[in-house]
Structures are given as structure tokens and as C-alpha cells.
Amino acid sequence: MSVDDHKIIHRAISHMASQAQDIVVVGEASTGEEALDYIEALRPTIVLMDLNMPGIGGIEATERITAEYPHIEVIIVSAHTHEPYPSRAFAAGASGFLCKDCEETEMLKAIRRVHAGGRYISAEIAGDLSARLVGGVARSPFDELSEREMSVALKITAGHTTQRIADMLHISPNTVSTYRRRIYDKLAVANDVELTLAAFRHGLVGDVLDS
């Protein structure tokens, strides 16, 4: 099953599967919520999950899928490969992490390895994780945010209004405001402008521009 808000990604994954006799795409979803709705009926063995999507986002969806369906493995396929995303993904229960521009052969290798009970991480992502584990990469204050707080923070920095964020995440505007206050406190910022600048400084600018 593939979960991504871009149809071109679904087409690419379907093409890849058509070249492999042992892999079948049982369904597609464009949001994390859709994935959770479809999984009960489709019962996929592996879910290929994007990170940056409307709604709850890939990491929160991964956390819920792996908690509710422990027999289903999730492989993250994302353009956002820098920290804190890989660490958050594995903490949420993902079994693999691929760059979105990886070759079809690598994706097939990852699917087969995870299906066999292993894990798979693209080489460049593995290098960044190793550096972080041995202390070569400084921790980001964004690491202190919960998955929902991170999702709200990125939507704020993308310029979405409180009401729009509430609609995207299916929560109330008051709840969005509560998350905003928590984010400000954890990041020691006073307003949305300072939050956006902090996201830029800590390498999240790509996510800001794409959210």
C-alpha cells in the first residue's frame, strides 16, 4: 500500500510493482487518515509512507498504524531525510527509511528486506543517524516537540491560519492555539516570525516551503 499526496508517486510505485512478480500494490491513500481508514479492509503487509501530507502527517500515521496493526510494517519514503525526521520515524515504529528519489531497485530491496523481518535505511540517511548517535550532530530544539506539535509548527511556518490548521488536523481552533503556546514555550520563541526563523536555522526550511 502506498500513502502519498502526489499521484506521480503512486504511479511510480505501481510501475515498480509491475516489474516484480512478488509485490502487489493493494491500495493507495493520499493522507494518513485515508490510510488508517483503508488498512482494515486492505490488510497490506507493508505500507510505503510519505511524511509531509495534509492532515496528521506520516509520522503520526506510522505511530498509529504500528500500534494498532503490529503485523504491518511501514517504510518511510520521503524527500525530507535530514534530522529529526529519521529518528522520529523509527521511534514511531517505522522499519525502513528511503529517499524519495531512490532507484526502483533500492525500493524493491528495502521492501523485500523489511518483509523478511529486517530493516532498511538508505546509506546517506544511515550516515546522518550514525553521526547523531555518536554525538557528531547537535540536537535540535525541535526534537522536544511531540509529533502533533511538530505538525502544527510546520503548518504555522507555512503561513496557514489557525482555522486552516484546525481543519487540516481535524481539531478545534482552541486546540491549535494550545499547541502554539506549547511550541513557543519549548522553542523559546515569542511569535510566528521567530518560530519560522528557528525552523530555518535548524534545517527545516524545506519543510516550511513545502508544507
N, C-alpha and C positions, 0 to 999 in steps of 0.2 A: 504494500500500500504506500502511495506517495502523498505527502502533505506539503503543499506549497501554493502560494497565491499567484504564481505565474504559470500560465498554460504551457509555455515553451518548455518548462522543466518537466511537466508531466509527459509531454511528447518525447522529450529526450529519454526519460526513464522507460517509457513504453517501447521505444526503439531498441534500447539496450536489452530489455527483457526479451524482445522478439528474436534477438541473436543468441539467446541462451535457452536451451531446452529444459533446464532445471529451475527456471524462475518465471513466475506468472504474476502480473500486476492485478490484484483482486479489486482494487478501487482507488479513487483519488479524492482528496479533500483540499479545500483552499484555505481553511482556517483550523486552528486547534480544536475549536468547538465542533466543527463538522467531523473531524477525525474521531472525536470521542463518541459522537452520535453514530457513526458508521461502524466502528470497530466491533460492537456487539454482534452485528449481523454478518460482517465480512470475515471476522476472525483471522486477520493476517498473522503470519509468523513473524514478519519483520516490517517495521514502519520506517520509511525514509522521511525525515522531518526537517523542514526549514526552521529557522529561528525567528526571523523578523516577518511576522504576518499580522494582519488585523486581528483584534481580539486578544485572547490570553497569551499568544506567542508560543514559540516552540518549546522553550524550556519548561514552562508551566504545564504545557500539554504532555511533555515527556514524563514529568513527575507524576501526573495523574494516571497516565497510561500504565507506567511500570508499577504503580501502586495497586491499581485495580485489576490489571491483567499481567501478572508477573511472568507468564509464559511468553509474552510478546516482547521482542527485542526492538529497540529504537536506535537507528543510526542517524545522527545529525548530518545534514548536507547543507552547508551554508557558506556564503561569501565572507561572513564575519568570523574569522578564525583566530583573532587575537584575544588575549585575556581581557575580561574574566570569563568569556563565553565557554571555552572548552572545559574549564574547571567546573563551571556551573552545570554544564550539560551532563558531565559524568556524575556529579553529585546528585543530579535529578534522576539518574538511573540509566542514562544512555550507554550503549555498548560499543558505539563507534562514532567517529567524527571525521567527516570528509570535507575537503574544499569543494565548493560548488563547481569549480572549473576542472575538476579531476577528470582523467580519462575514463572511458567506459570500462576498460579492463580493470582499473583500480576499484571502481564501484562494484563490479562483479566479484572481485577478490574479497572486498570488505563484506559483502552480503554473505558469501559462502563461509567466510571465517566466523562471522557472528552466528550464522545458522548452526555451525558446528560447535558452538559454545565458547568461542573465543572473543577477543576484542580487536578492533582495528582503529588506528589513528593515522592520518596522513603524516608523512615524515616531517614536514615543516611544522605542523601543529605539535607533534611529539617533541620536537626540539624546544619549542617555546615552553611546553609544560615541564620539561626536564630542568630548564634554566630556572623556572619559577620554584620548583621543588627544592633545588639546592641553594636558593637564595639569590640567584642571579638577576631576578626581576622583582622590582619593588611592588608591594601590594598596593592596590588602588583603593581609595576610599569607597568606590562603587561596589567593592566586594562586600561591604557591610549591608548593602540593600538586599531585601528579600526579592524573590522573583517578581512579585506583583509590584513592589516599589520600583524595581528596575524598569519594568514595562511602563509604568506611569511616568517615570523620569524621562525616558526616551521619547515618549509622546509629548511631554511638555516641551522638551528641547526642539522637537519637530514643529512646534508652533500650534499644536492643537488646543482648542479651548477646553475648559473644564467639562462643558456639556458634551463635546465631541468625544473626549476621553471616556466619559461615563458611558456613552452609547457604544463605543468600541469594545469596552471591557464588561459591559452589561452590569454596571454598578451604579450607585447613585452619585450625583454631583458632590454631595456632602462627603461621601466616602473618598472620592478623588481628592477633595480638599484635605481630608485627614492624611492621606498618603503624601500629599505635597508637603505638609508640615513635618512629617516624619523624615522625608527626604532632605528637606532643608536642615533639620537638626543633625542628621547623620553625616551630611556632607559639609556642614558649617557654612552654608550659603544663606543669603537673605532674600533672594528673589529668583525669578526665572532666568534673568540675564546671567547672573552668577552661576546658576546651575548649568546653563549652556556652555559657558566658558570652562567650567570644570570638566564637562564632558569632552570638550575639545582638547584640553590639556592631557587628559588620560586616555586619548586614543579612541574615543567613541564617536568622533566626528562623522565617520562613515555611516554609523547607525543613525546619527542625528539627521543627516541628509537624506537617508533612505526611508526613514520611518513614515 
